[in-house]
C-alpha cells in the first residue's frame, strides 16, 4: 500500500506519498536527509491504481519509496535518471507547470 496525504492551496494540489512501511523512518546519507514523517506523508492508505488517479491531478508531488517512485516512472512523470537515493531509498519530486 501507499500512504498519501493531499494538500490544497488555490489551484495547486501537493501530494506527499510514500511506501507505507517507510512512515516514521529517517534516512541520512552524507548531505542528504529525508524524514518520512507521519505528519507529512501519513494519510490515506491506497493501492497503486488509486494512487495513479491522485498523481494525475497533482501539481506538486513529493515521493518516497520503491513502489511509490516506480509508479510515477511508469506513468512517465519521473525520469529514472532524476531520482535521488538516500540510503538506497528512492526519492523523487514532481512539479507540473500550469500556464
N, C-alpha and C positions, 0 to 999 in steps of 0.2 A: 504494500500500500504506500501511497504518497501522502504526506501531510502538506496541506496547503492553507495559507492564510491570505485573504484578499483585503486590500486597502484601496479605497476610492477617494480621489480628490479631484473634483470637477470632472473633466473628461478622461482623466488618467486612471488607469487601473494597474496597481502594482501587486504582483504576486510573489510571496515568499513560499517556496516549495522545496521539500527535501524528502529523501527516503525516510520513511517513518522511524526506522531503527537508529537514525542519527540524532534525533531530538535530544537535547540536553548535553550533547558532546561538544568538545572544543578541540580544534586541531591547530597545531602550530608547527611551522616548517620554515626556519630561517626568518625572513622578514614578513612572511605571510601568516595570517592567523584568521580563523573563522570560528565564530561561536554559533552553533546551531541551536539557538535558544528557543525555548517553548513559547516565549513571548512574541517572537517574530515569525517563526515557522509553524508553530503549533496551532492547528485549526481543524479543518475538516480532514477526515481520512477518506481518500478517494482512490479508485483504481485508475489505471493508465488511460482508459478511454474517456473517463470523466475529466481527468487532468488535461487531456488534449483540448477539450472544449474550453476550459478556463484559460489555457495558454493561448488559444487563438484570439481571445478577446483582451489579452493583456497588452498594455503599452510598455510596461517595465516588468521584468521578471528576474528574481534572484534565485538561482537553482543550485542545490547541493545533493550529491549522491549519484551513484551509478545509474539507477533506474530512472531517476528524475532527469538527469542531464541527457541520458541516452534517448529518452522520449523526445526531447527538444531537437536533438540531432536528426532523428528520423523524420521529424516534421520540417527539416531544413531551416530551422530557426537559429541554430547554433552551428558554427563551423568547428569541426573537431580539433582544428589547429589552434583554436582560440580558447580552449579550456585550460584552466589553472588546476593543478593537482596539489592539494595541501595534505601532506602525509598520505598520499595515494588516493585521497577522496576528491572526485571531480567537482569543480565549481565553475558555473558559467553565469553570465548576466546578459539579458536581452533588453535593448531599448528600441522601441519602434517609433519612428518619427512620423508624426501626423501633421500633414500640411493642410 
